[in-house]
Amino acid sequence: MKVENTNENTKENTNIKHKAKLKAQISKLKVQSKKQKAQMAVPKVDKIYLRTAIIFRKLKRQLRYRVVPAQLSSF
């Protein structure tokens, strides 16, 4: 018959439990930090707005460097 050392088994079990608790705490902290960062972050500008802004910039640039008829030169 194999006799197991119960003292070592309990130590291993407590170590495993302790590690699991630590991992849970770490994951909770990660979630909290993500939430805090999200609250502190500046709200992101909509992608559509950015696209339209880029298009308008391109159009303005084209108007600046192109020979424009007299009717459009009032812009």
PDB file with SEQRES, HELIX, SHEET and CRYST1 records, atoms N, CA, C and O in Angstrom:
SEQRES   1 A   75  MET LYS VAL GLU ASN THR ASN GLU ASN THR LYS GLU ASN          
SEQRES   2 A   75  THR ASN ILE LYS HIS LYS ALA LYS LEU LYS ALA GLN ILE          
SEQRES   3 A   75  SER LYS LEU LYS VAL GLN SER LYS LYS GLN LYS ALA GLN          
SEQRES   4 A   75  MET ALA VAL PRO LYS VAL ASP LYS ILE TYR LEU ARG THR          
SEQRES   5 A   75  ALA ILE ILE PHE ARG LYS LEU LYS ARG GLN LEU ARG TYR          
SEQRES   6 A   75  ARG VAL VAL PRO ALA GLN LEU SER SER PHE                      
HELIX    1 AA1 THR A    6  MET A   40  1                                  35    
HELIX    2 AA2 LYS A   47  TYR A   65  1                                  19    
HELIX    3 AA3 LEU A   72  SER A   74  5                                   3    
CRYST1    1.000    1.000    1.000  90.00  90.00  90.00 P 1           1          
ATOM      1  N   MET A   1       0.838  -1.195   0.000  1.00  0.00           N  
ATOM      2  CA  MET A   1       0.000   0.000   0.000  1.00  0.00           C  
ATOM      3  C   MET A   1       0.873   1.244   0.000  1.00  0.00           C  
ATOM      4  O   MET A   1       1.888   1.331   0.691  1.00  0.00           O  
ATOM      5  N   LYS A   2       0.441   2.186  -0.792  1.00  0.00           N  
ATOM      6  CA  LYS A   2       1.186   3.439  -0.871  1.00  0.00           C  
ATOM      7  C   LYS A   2       0.587   4.444   0.117  1.00  0.00           C  
ATOM      8  O   LYS A   2      -0.607   4.744   0.078  1.00  0.00           O  
ATOM      9  N   VAL A   3       1.420   4.939   0.974  1.00  0.00           N  
ATOM     10  CA  VAL A   3       0.944   5.913   1.957  1.00  0.00           C  
ATOM     11  C   VAL A   3       1.364   7.303   1.477  1.00  0.00           C  
ATOM     12  O   VAL A   3       2.547   7.580   1.277  1.00  0.00           O  
ATOM     13  N   GLU A   4       0.365   8.168   1.299  1.00  0.00           N  
ATOM     14  CA  GLU A   4       0.663   9.523   0.841  1.00  0.00           C  
ATOM     15  C   GLU A   4       0.912  10.433   2.026  1.00  0.00           C  
ATOM     16  O   GLU A   4       0.305  10.286   3.086  1.00  0.00           O  
ATOM     17  N   ASN A   5       1.792  11.348   1.829  1.00  0.00           N  
ATOM     18  CA  ASN A   5       2.066  12.327   2.865  1.00  0.00           C  
ATOM     19  C   ASN A   5       0.985  13.407   2.769  1.00  0.00           C  
ATOM     20  O   ASN A   5       0.981  14.213   1.839  1.00  0.00           O  
ATOM     21  N   THR A   6       0.090  13.412   3.723  1.00  0.00           N  
ATOM     22  CA  THR A   6      -1.052  14.331   3.663  1.00  0.00           C  
ATOM     23  C   THR A   6      -0.618  15.778   3.840  1.00  0.00           C  
ATOM     24  O   THR A   6      -1.262  16.690   3.322  1.00  0.00           O  
ATOM     25  N   ASN A   7       0.472  15.990   4.570  1.00  0.00           N  
ATOM     26  CA  ASN A   7       0.937  17.350   4.810  1.00  0.00           C  
ATOM     27  C   ASN A   7       1.332  18.031   3.499  1.00  0.00           C  
ATOM     28  O   ASN A   7       0.993  19.192   3.272  1.00  0.00           O  
ATOM     29  N   GLU A   8       2.052  17.302   2.635  1.00  0.00           N  
ATOM     30  CA  GLU A   8       2.469  17.863   1.349  1.00  0.00           C  
ATOM     31  C   GLU A   8       1.267  18.127   0.445  1.00  0.00           C  
ATOM     32  O   GLU A   8       1.220  19.130  -0.268  1.00  0.00           O  
ATOM     33  N   ASN A   9       0.285  17.203   0.485  1.00  0.00           N  
ATOM     34  CA  ASN A   9      -0.921  17.387  -0.325  1.00  0.00           C  
ATOM     35  C   ASN A   9      -1.666  18.652   0.072  1.00  0.00           C  
ATOM     36  O   ASN A   9      -2.107  19.411  -0.790  1.00  0.00           O  
ATOM     37  N   THR A  10      -1.806  18.881   1.356  1.00  0.00           N  
ATOM     38  CA  THR A  10      -2.522  20.082   1.803  1.00  0.00           C  
ATOM     39  C   THR A  10      -1.750  21.335   1.422  1.00  0.00           C  
ATOM     40  O   THR A  10      -2.344  22.356   1.077  1.00  0.00           O  
ATOM     41  N   LYS A  11      -0.406  21.254   1.486  1.00  0.00           N  
ATOM     42  CA  LYS A  11       0.398  22.407   1.075  1.00  0.00           C  
ATOM     43  C   LYS A  11       0.172  22.715  -0.400  1.00  0.00           C  
ATOM     44  O   LYS A  11       0.000  23.872  -0.784  1.00  0.00           O  
ATOM     45  N   GLU A  12       0.175  21.664  -1.226  1.00  0.00           N  
ATOM     46  CA  GLU A  12      -0.046  21.855  -2.660  1.00  0.00           C  
ATOM     47  C   GLU A  12      -1.427  22.451  -2.925  1.00  0.00           C  
ATOM     48  O   GLU A  12      -1.579  23.360  -3.741  1.00  0.00           O  
ATOM     49  N   ASN A  13      -2.429  21.922  -2.220  1.00  0.00           N  
ATOM     50  CA  ASN A  13      -3.796  22.429  -2.404  1.00  0.00           C  
ATOM     51  C   ASN A  13      -3.896  23.894  -2.015  1.00  0.00           C  
ATOM     52  O   ASN A  13      -4.523  24.687  -2.717  1.00  0.00           O  
ATOM     53  N   THR A  14      -3.271  24.254  -0.885  1.00  0.00           N  
ATOM     54  CA  THR A  14      -3.332  25.656  -0.461  1.00  0.00           C  
ATOM     55  C   THR A  14      -2.580  26.540  -1.450  1.00  0.00           C  
ATOM     56  O   THR A  14      -3.011  27.658  -1.733  1.00  0.00           O  
ATOM     57  N   ASN A  15      -1.457  26.049  -1.980  1.00  0.00           N  
ATOM     58  CA  ASN A  15      -0.724  26.815  -2.984  1.00  0.00           C  
ATOM     59  C   ASN A  15      -1.584  27.052  -4.226  1.00  0.00           C  
ATOM     60  O   ASN A  15      -1.637  28.159  -4.762  1.00  0.00           O  
ATOM     61  N   ILE A  16      -2.252  25.991  -4.668  1.00  0.00           N  
ATOM     62  CA  ILE A  16      -3.109  26.098  -5.850  1.00  0.00           C  
ATOM     63  C   ILE A  16      -4.235  27.098  -5.595  1.00  0.00           C  
ATOM     64  O   ILE A  16      -4.540  27.938  -6.442  1.00  0.00           O  
ATOM     65  N   LYS A  17      -4.850  26.993  -4.406  1.00  0.00           N  
ATOM     66  CA  LYS A  17      -5.939  27.916  -4.064  1.00  0.00           C  
ATOM     67  C   LYS A  17      -5.427  29.349  -4.010  1.00  0.00           C  
ATOM     68  O   LYS A  17      -6.077  30.274  -4.498  1.00  0.00           O  
ATOM     69  N   HIS A  18      -4.256  29.517  -3.410  1.00  0.00           N  
ATOM     70  CA  HIS A  18      -3.671  30.853  -3.279  1.00  0.00           C  
ATOM     71  C   HIS A  18      -3.372  31.447  -4.660  1.00  0.00           C  
ATOM     72  O   HIS A  18      -3.644  32.619  -4.921  1.00  0.00           O  
ATOM     73  N   LYS A  19      -2.807  30.609  -5.535  1.00  0.00           N  
ATOM     74  CA  LYS A  19      -2.519  31.072  -6.896  1.00  0.00           C  
ATOM     75  C   LYS A  19      -3.805  31.466  -7.622  1.00  0.00           C  
ATOM     76  O   LYS A  19      -3.845  32.470  -8.333  1.00  0.00           O  
ATOM     77  N   ALA A  20      -4.845  30.669  -7.435  1.00  0.00           N  
ATOM     78  CA  ALA A  20      -6.125  30.967  -8.081  1.00  0.00           C  
ATOM     79  C   ALA A  20      -6.684  32.296  -7.575  1.00  0.00           C  
ATOM     80  O   ALA A  20      -7.205  33.095  -8.353  1.00  0.00           O  
ATOM     81  N   LYS A  21      -6.571  32.527  -6.262  1.00  0.00           N  
ATOM     82  CA  LYS A  21      -7.042  33.796  -5.697  1.00  0.00           C  
ATOM     83  C   LYS A  21      -6.252  34.964  -6.276  1.00  0.00           C  
ATOM     84  O   LYS A  21      -6.823  35.995  -6.635  1.00  0.00           O  
ATOM     85  N   LEU A  22      -4.937  34.794  -6.363  1.00  0.00           N  
ATOM     86  CA  LEU A  22      -4.096  35.861  -6.910  1.00  0.00           C  
ATOM     87  C   LEU A  22      -4.462  36.158  -8.364  1.00  0.00           C  
ATOM     88  O   LEU A  22      -4.549  37.318  -8.767  1.00  0.00           O  
ATOM     89  N   LYS A  23      -4.675  35.094  -9.146  1.00  0.00           N  
ATOM     90  CA  LYS A  23      -5.048  35.288 -10.548  1.00  0.00           C  
ATOM     91  C   LYS A  23      -6.373  36.041 -10.660  1.00  0.00           C  
ATOM     92  O   LYS A  23      -6.532  36.919 -11.508  1.00  0.00           O  
ATOM     93  N   ALA A  24      -7.325  35.681  -9.788  1.00  0.00           N  
ATOM     94  CA  ALA A  24      -8.625  36.357  -9.801  1.00  0.00           C  
ATOM     95  C   ALA A  24      -8.466  37.834  -9.458  1.00  0.00           C  
ATOM     96  O   ALA A  24      -9.089  38.691 -10.084  1.00  0.00           O  
ATOM     97  N   GLN A  25      -7.625  38.131  -8.455  1.00  0.00           N  
ATOM     98  CA  GLN A  25      -7.391  39.525  -8.069  1.00  0.00           C  
ATOM     99  C   GLN A  25      -6.747  40.300  -9.214  1.00  0.00           C  
ATOM    100  O   GLN A  25      -7.119  41.439  -9.495  1.00  0.00           O  
ATOM    101  N   ILE A  26      -5.778  39.669  -9.866  1.00  0.00           N  
ATOM    102  CA  ILE A  26      -5.089  40.323 -10.983  1.00  0.00           C  
ATOM    103  C   ILE A  26      -6.082  40.637 -12.103  1.00  0.00           C  
ATOM    104  O   ILE A  26      -6.071  41.737 -12.657  1.00  0.00           O  
ATOM    105  N   SER A  27      -6.936  39.673 -12.431  1.00  0.00           N  
ATOM    106  CA  SER A  27      -7.895  39.906 -13.511  1.00  0.00           C  
ATOM    107  C   SER A  27      -8.881  41.011 -13.134  1.00  0.00           C  
ATOM    108  O   SER A  27      -9.264  41.813 -13.986  1.00  0.00           O  
ATOM    109  N   LYS A  28      -9.297  41.062 -11.855  1.00  0.00           N  
ATOM    110  CA  LYS A  28     -10.191  42.135 -11.412  1.00  0.00           C  
ATOM    111  C   LYS A  28      -9.509  43.486 -11.558  1.00  0.00           C  
ATOM    112  O   LYS A  28     -10.118  44.449 -12.023  1.00  0.00           O  
ATOM    113  N   LEU A  29      -8.239  43.555 -11.159  1.00  0.00           N  
ATOM    114  CA  LEU A  29      -7.498  44.809 -11.258  1.00  0.00           C  
ATOM    115  C   LEU A  29      -7.346  45.241 -12.712  1.00  0.00           C  
ATOM    116  O   LEU A  29      -7.452  46.426 -13.028  1.00  0.00           O  
ATOM    117  N   LYS A  30      -7.096  44.269 -13.603  1.00  0.00           N  
ATOM    118  CA  LYS A  30      -6.964  44.595 -15.025  1.00  0.00           C  
ATOM    119  C   LYS A  30      -8.255  45.205 -15.555  1.00  0.00           C  
ATOM    120  O   LYS A  30      -8.233  46.192 -16.290  1.00  0.00           O  
ATOM    121  N   VAL A  31      -9.387  44.600 -15.170  1.00  0.00           N  
ATOM    122  CA  VAL A  31     -10.681  45.104 -15.626  1.00  0.00           C  
ATOM    123  C   VAL A  31     -10.910  46.511 -15.095  1.00  0.00           C  
ATOM    124  O   VAL A  31     -11.377  47.388 -15.821  1.00  0.00           O  
ATOM    125  N   GLN A  32     -10.574  46.728 -13.808  1.00  0.00           N  
ATOM    126  CA  GLN A  32     -10.748  48.055 -13.209  1.00  0.00           C  
ATOM    127  C   GLN A  32      -9.891  49.091 -13.920  1.00  0.00           C  
ATOM    128  O   GLN A  32     -10.350  50.197 -14.206  1.00  0.00           O  
ATOM    129  N   SER A  33      -8.647  48.729 -14.204  1.00  0.00           N  
ATOM    130  CA  SER A  33      -7.754  49.688 -14.856  1.00  0.00           C  
ATOM    131  C   SER A  33      -8.254  50.013 -16.261  1.00  0.00           C  
ATOM    132  O   SER A  33      -8.161  51.158 -16.704  1.00  0.00           O  
ATOM    133  N   LYS A  34      -8.787  49.002 -16.966  1.00  0.00           N  
ATOM    134  CA  LYS A  34      -9.334  49.258 -18.297  1.00  0.00           C  
ATOM    135  C   LYS A  34     -10.511  50.223 -18.216  1.00  0.00           C  
ATOM    136  O   LYS A  34     -10.638  51.132 -19.036  1.00  0.00           O  
ATOM    137  N   LYS A  35     -11.383  50.014 -17.203  1.00  0.00           N  
ATOM    138  CA  LYS A  35     -12.543  50.896 -17.042  1.00  0.00           C  
ATOM    139  C   LYS A  35     -12.092  52.320 -16.745  1.00  0.00           C  
ATOM    140  O   LYS A  35     -12.637  53.277 -17.294  1.00  0.00           O  
ATOM    141  N   GLN A  36     -11.089  52.456 -15.870  1.00  0.00           N  
ATOM    142  CA  GLN A  36     -10.596  53.784 -15.519  1.00  0.00           C  
ATOM    143  C   GLN A  36      -9.987  54.474 -16.731  1.00  0.00           C  
ATOM    144  O   GLN A  36     -10.217  55.662 -16.959  1.00  0.00           O  
ATOM    145  N   LYS A  37      -9.209  53.724 -17.507  1.00  0.00           N  
ATOM    146  CA  LYS A  37      -8.602  54.300 -18.707  1.00  0.00           C  
ATOM    147  C   LYS A  37      -9.680  54.751 -19.682  1.00  0.00           C  
ATOM    148  O   LYS A  37      -9.565  55.807 -20.306  1.00  0.00           O  
ATOM    149  N   ALA A  38     -10.726  53.943 -19.808  1.00  0.00           N  
ATOM    150  CA  ALA A  38     -11.810  54.284 -20.725  1.00  0.00           C  
ATOM    151  C   ALA A  38     -12.515  55.563 -20.271  1.00  0.00           C  
ATOM    152  O   ALA A  38     -12.904  56.388 -21.097  1.00  0.00           O  
ATOM    153  N   GLN A  39     -12.677  55.724 -18.956  1.00  0.00           N  
ATOM    154  CA  GLN A  39     -13.327  56.927 -18.442  1.00  0.00           C  
ATOM    155  C   GLN A  39     -12.451  58.154 -18.651  1.00  0.00           C  
ATOM    156  O   GLN A  39     -12.951  59.237 -18.954  1.00  0.00           O  
ATOM    157  N   MET A  40     -11.142  57.982 -18.489  1.00  0.00           N  
ATOM    158  CA  MET A  40     -10.227  59.106 -18.592  1.00  0.00           C  
ATOM    159  C   MET A  40      -9.958  59.501 -20.040  1.00  0.00           C  
ATOM    160  O   MET A  40      -9.583  60.639 -20.321  1.00  0.00           O  
ATOM    161  N   ALA A  41     -10.149  58.571 -20.943  1.00  0.00           N  
ATOM    162  CA  ALA A  41      -9.787  58.814 -22.343  1.00  0.00           C  
ATOM    163  C   ALA A  41     -10.715  59.853 -22.961  1.00  0.00           C  
ATOM    164  O   ALA A  41     -11.886  59.963 -22.599  1.00  0.00           O  
ATOM    165  N   VAL A  42     -10.170  60.596 -23.885  1.00  0.00           N  
ATOM    166  CA  VAL A  42     -10.972  61.562 -24.635  1.00  0.00           C  
ATOM    167  C   VAL A  42     -11.880  60.778 -25.572  1.00  0.00           C  
ATOM    168  O   VAL A  42     -11.429  59.832 -26.219  1.00  0.00           O  
ATOM    169  N   PRO A  43     -13.144  61.154 -25.655  1.00  0.00           N  
ATOM    170  CA  PRO A  43     -14.041  60.409 -26.540  1.00  0.00           C  
ATOM    171  C   PRO A  43     -13.521  60.410 -27.975  1.00  0.00           C  
ATOM    172  O   PRO A  43     -13.076  61.432 -28.495  1.00  0.00           O  
ATOM    173  N   LYS A  44     -13.590  59.266 -28.580  1.00  0.00           N  
ATOM    174  CA  LYS A  44     -13.045  59.119 -29.930  1.00  0.00           C  
ATOM    175  C   LYS A  44     -13.951  59.818 -30.946  1.00  0.00           C  
ATOM    176  O   LYS A  44     -15.176  59.804 -30.829  1.00  0.00           O  
ATOM    177  N   VAL A  45     -13.322  60.416 -31.926  1.00  0.00           N  
ATOM    178  CA  VAL A  45     -14.073  61.088 -32.985  1.00  0.00           C  
ATOM    179  C   VAL A  45     -14.587  60.023 -33.940  1.00  0.00           C  
ATOM    180  O   VAL A  45     -13.903  59.043 -34.235  1.00  0.00           O  
ATOM    181  N   ASP A  46     -15.795  60.235 -34.412  1.00  0.00           N  
ATOM    182  CA  ASP A  46     -16.386  59.274 -35.342  1.00  0.00           C  
ATOM    183  C   ASP A  46     -15.533  59.141 -36.593  1.00  0.00           C  
ATOM    184  O   ASP A  46     -14.955  60.113 -37.078  1.00  0.00           O  
ATOM    185  N   LYS A  47     -15.469  57.937 -37.097  1.00  0.00           N  
ATOM    186  CA  LYS A  47     -14.676  57.689 -38.301  1.00  0.00           C  
ATOM    187  C   LYS A  47     -15.268  58.425 -39.501  1.00  0.00           C  
ATOM    188  O   LYS A  47     -14.537  58.905 -40.367  1.00  0.00           O  
ATOM    189  N   ILE A  48     -16.595  58.510 -39.543  1.00  0.00           N  
ATOM    190  CA  ILE A  48     -17.244  59.191 -40.667  1.00  0.00           C  
ATOM    191  C   ILE A  48     -16.828  60.653 -40.685  1.00  0.00           C  
ATOM    192  O   ILE A  48     -16.529  61.212 -41.740  1.00  0.00           O  
ATOM    193  N   TYR A  49     -16.813  61.268 -39.505  1.00  0.00           N  
ATOM    194  CA  TYR A  49     -16.410  62.675 -39.407  1.00  0.00           C  
ATOM    195  C   TYR A  49     -14.985  62.852 -39.906  1.00  0.00           C  
ATOM    196  O   TYR A  49     -14.682  63.789 -40.645  1.00  0.00           O  
ATOM    197  N   LEU A  50     -14.115  61.938 -39.492  1.00  0.00           N  
ATOM    198  CA  LEU A  50     -12.720  62.024 -39.926  1.00  0.00           C  
ATOM    199  C   LEU A  50     -12.606  61.905 -41.440  1.00  0.00           C  
ATOM    200  O   LEU A  50     -11.861  62.652 -42.075  1.00  0.00           O  
ATOM    201  N   ARG A  51     -13.346  60.967 -42.010  1.00  0.00           N  
ATOM    202  CA  ARG A  51     -13.304  60.774 -43.463  1.00  0.00           C  
ATOM    203  C   ARG A  51     -13.748  62.042 -44.185  1.00  0.00           C  
ATOM    204  O   ARG A  51     -13.103  62.485 -45.135  1.00  0.00           O  
ATOM    205  N   THR A  52     -14.865  62.623 -43.721  1.00  0.00           N  
ATOM    206  CA  THR A  52     -15.362  63.827 -44.395  1.00  0.00           C  
ATOM    207  C   THR A  52     -14.371  64.964 -44.249  1.00  0.00           C  
ATOM    208  O   THR A  52     -14.174  65.736 -45.188  1.00  0.00           O  
ATOM    209  N   ALA A  53     -13.741  65.083 -43.082  1.00  0.00           N  
ATOM    210  CA  ALA A  53     -12.753  66.144 -42.882  1.00  0.00           C  
ATOM    211  C   ALA A  53     -11.586  65.976 -43.852  1.00  0.00           C  
ATOM    212  O   ALA A  53     -11.100  66.953 -44.423  1.00  0.00           O  
ATOM    213  N   ILE A  54     -11.145  64.745 -44.033  1.00  0.00           N  
ATOM    214  CA  ILE A  54     -10.028  64.478 -44.952  1.00  0.00           C  
ATOM    215  C   ILE A  54     -10.434  64.830 -46.385  1.00  0.00           C  
ATOM    216  O   ILE A  54      -9.662  65.442 -47.124  1.00  0.00           O  
ATOM    217  N   ILE A  55     -11.650  64.439 -46.767  1.00  0.00           N  
ATOM    218  CA  ILE A  55     -12.124  64.729 -48.127  1.00  0.00           C  
ATOM    219  C   ILE A  55     -12.187  66.238 -48.354  1.00  0.00           C  
ATOM    220  O   ILE A  55     -11.770  66.730 -49.403  1.00  0.00           O  
ATOM    221  N   PHE A  56     -12.713  66.977 -47.361  1.00  0.00           N  
ATOM    222  CA  PHE A  56     -12.805  68.428 -47.509  1.00  0.00           C  
ATOM    223  C   PHE A  56     -11.431  69.062 -47.636  1.00  0.00           C  
ATOM    224  O   PHE A  56     -11.239  69.987 -48.424  1.00  0.00           O  
ATOM    225  N   ARG A  57     -10.483  68.566 -46.865  1.00  0.00           N  
ATOM    226  CA  ARG A  57      -9.118  69.094 -46.966  1.00  0.00           C  
ATOM    227  C   ARG A  57      -8.561  68.890 -48.372  1.00  0.00           C  
ATOM    228  O   ARG A  57      -7.954  69.791 -48.952  1.00  0.00           O  
ATOM    229  N   LYS A  58      -8.779  67.686 -48.908  1.00  0.00           N  
ATOM    230  CA  LYS A  58      -8.288  67.397 -50.264  1.00  0.00           C  
ATOM    231  C   LYS A  58      -8.928  68.330 -51.281  1.00  0.00           C  
ATOM    232  O   LYS A  58      -8.254  68.856 -52.167  1.00  0.00           O  
ATOM    233  N   LEU A  59     -10.247  68.533 -51.144  1.00  0.00           N  
ATOM    234  CA  LEU A  59     -10.952  69.402 -52.088  1.00  0.00           C  
ATOM    235  C   LEU A  59     -10.442  70.836 -52.001  1.00  0.00           C  
ATOM    236  O   LEU A  59     -10.241  71.492 -53.023  1.00  0.00           O  
ATOM    237  N   LYS A  60     -10.236  71.314 -50.787  1.00  0.00           N  
ATOM    238  CA  LYS A  60      -9.718  72.679 -50.615  1.00  0.00           C  
ATOM    239  C   LYS A  60      -8.347  72.815 -51.259  1.00  0.00           C  
ATOM    240  O   LYS A  60      -8.054  73.812 -51.920  1.00  0.00           O  
ATOM    241  N   ARG A  61      -7.511  71.802 -51.060  1.00  0.00           N  
ATOM    242  CA  ARG A  61      -6.174  71.819 -51.646  1.00  0.00           C  
ATOM    243  C   ARG A  61      -6.259  71.871 -53.166  1.00  0.00           C  
ATOM    244  O   ARG A  61      -5.534  72.626 -53.815  1.00  0.00           O  
ATOM    245  N   GLN A  62      -7.157  71.056 -53.728  1.00  0.00           N  
ATOM    246  CA  GLN A  62      -7.325  71.042 -55.178  1.00  0.00           C  
ATOM    247  C   GLN A  62      -7.787  72.403 -55.685  1.00  0.00           C  
ATOM    248  O   GLN A  62      -7.313  72.882 -56.715  1.00  0.00           O  
ATOM    249  N   LEU A  63      -8.717  73.023 -54.955  1.00  0.00           N  
ATOM    250  CA  LEU A  63      -9.206  74.344 -55.356  1.00  0.00           C  
ATOM    251  C   LEU A  63      -8.094  75.377 -55.311  1.00  0.00           C  
ATOM    252  O   LEU A  63      -8.024  76.266 -56.160  1.00  0.00           O  
ATOM    253  N   ARG A  64      -7.238  75.257 -54.333  1.00  0.00           N  
ATOM    254  CA  ARG A  64      -6.168  76.224 -54.162  1.00  0.00           C  
ATOM    255  C   ARG A  64      -5.199  76.189 -55.341  1.00  0.00           C  
ATOM    256  O   ARG A  64      -4.759  77.235 -55.818  1.00  0.00           O  
ATOM    257  N   TYR A  65      -4.868  74.990 -55.807  1.00  0.00           N  
ATOM    258  CA  TYR A  65      -3.808  74.866 -56.812  1.00  0.00           C  
ATOM    259  C   TYR A  65      -4.324  74.739 -58.238  1.00  0.00           C  
ATOM    260  O   TYR A  65      -3.522  74.675 -59.170  1.00  0.00           O  
ATOM    261  N   ARG A  66      -5.613  74.701 -58.433  1.00  0.00           N  
ATOM    262  CA  ARG A  66      -6.165  74.533 -59.762  1.00  0.00           C  
ATOM    263  C   ARG A  66      -6.647  75.891 -60.279  1.00  0.00           C  
ATOM    264  O   ARG A  66      -7.065  76.752 -59.505  1.00  0.00           O  
ATOM    265  N   VAL A  67      -6.582  76.059 -61.563  1.00  0.00           N  
ATOM    266  CA  VAL A  67      -7.121  77.287 -62.159  1.00  0.00           C  
ATOM    267  C   VAL A  67      -8.636  77.165 -62.151  1.00  0.00           C  
ATOM    268  O   VAL A  67      -9.210  76.287 -62.795  1.00  0.00           O  
ATOM    269  N   VAL A  68      -9.270  78.064 -61.409  1.00  0.00           N  
ATOM    270  CA  VAL A  68     -10.713  77.959 -61.201  1.00  0.00           C  
ATOM    271  C   VAL A  68     -11.415  79.010 -62.057  1.00  0.00           C  
ATOM    272  O   VAL A  68     -10.946  80.144 -62.150  1.00  0.00           O  
ATOM    273  N   PRO A  69     -12.528  78.647 -62.680  1.00  0.00           N  
ATOM    274  CA  PRO A  69     -13.294  79.639 -63.438  1.00  0.00           C  
ATOM    275  C   PRO A  69     -13.753  80.796 -62.542  1.00  0.00           C  
ATOM    276  O   PRO A  69     -13.826  80.641 -61.323  1.00  0.00           O  
ATOM    277  N   ALA A  70     -14.056  81.929 -63.128  1.00  0.00           N  
ATOM    278  CA  ALA A  70     -14.382  83.142 -62.378  1.00  0.00           C  
ATOM    279  C   ALA A  70     -15.589  82.950 -61.461  1.00  0.00           C  
ATOM    280  O   ALA A  70     -15.661  83.576 -60.403  1.00  0.00           O  
ATOM    281  N   GLN A  71     -16.536  82.097 -61.847  1.00  0.00           N  
ATOM    282  CA  GLN A  71     -17.738  81.894 -61.030  1.00  0.00           C  
ATOM    283  C   GLN A  71     -17.392  81.226 -59.702  1.00  0.00           C  
ATOM    284  O   GLN A  71     -17.977  81.555 -58.670  1.00  0.00           O  
ATOM    285  N   LEU A  72     -16.447  80.293 -59.725  1.00  0.00           N  
ATOM    286  CA  LEU A  72     -16.099  79.558 -58.511  1.00  0.00           C  
ATOM    287  C   LEU A  72     -15.042  80.267 -57.670  1.00  0.00           C  
ATOM    288  O   LEU A  72     -14.802  79.880 -56.527  1.00  0.00           O  
ATOM    289  N   SER A  73     -14.415  81.289 -58.217  1.00  0.00           N  
ATOM    290  CA  SER A  73     -13.320  81.925 -57.490  1.00  0.00           C  
ATOM    291  C   SER A  73     -13.793  82.692 -56.259  1.00  0.00           C  
ATOM    292  O   SER A  73     -12.972  83.138 -55.458  1.00  0.00           O  
ATOM    293  N   SER A  74     -15.095  82.849 -56.100  1.00  0.00           N  
ATOM    294  CA  SER A  74     -15.616  83.585 -54.945  1.00  0.00           C  
ATOM    295  C   SER A  74     -15.525  82.783 -53.653  1.00  0.00           C  
ATOM    296  O   SER A  74     -15.778  83.325 -52.576  1.00  0.00           O  
ATOM    297  N   PHE A  75     -15.183  81.548 -53.735  1.00  0.00           N  
ATOM    298  CA  PHE A  75     -15.121  80.710 -52.531  1.00  0.00           C  
ATOM    299  C   PHE A  75     -14.064  81.189 -51.587  1.00  0.00           C  
ATOM    300  O   PHE A  75     -13.874  80.601 -50.522  1.00  0.00           O  
TER     301      PHE A  75                                                      
END                                                                             
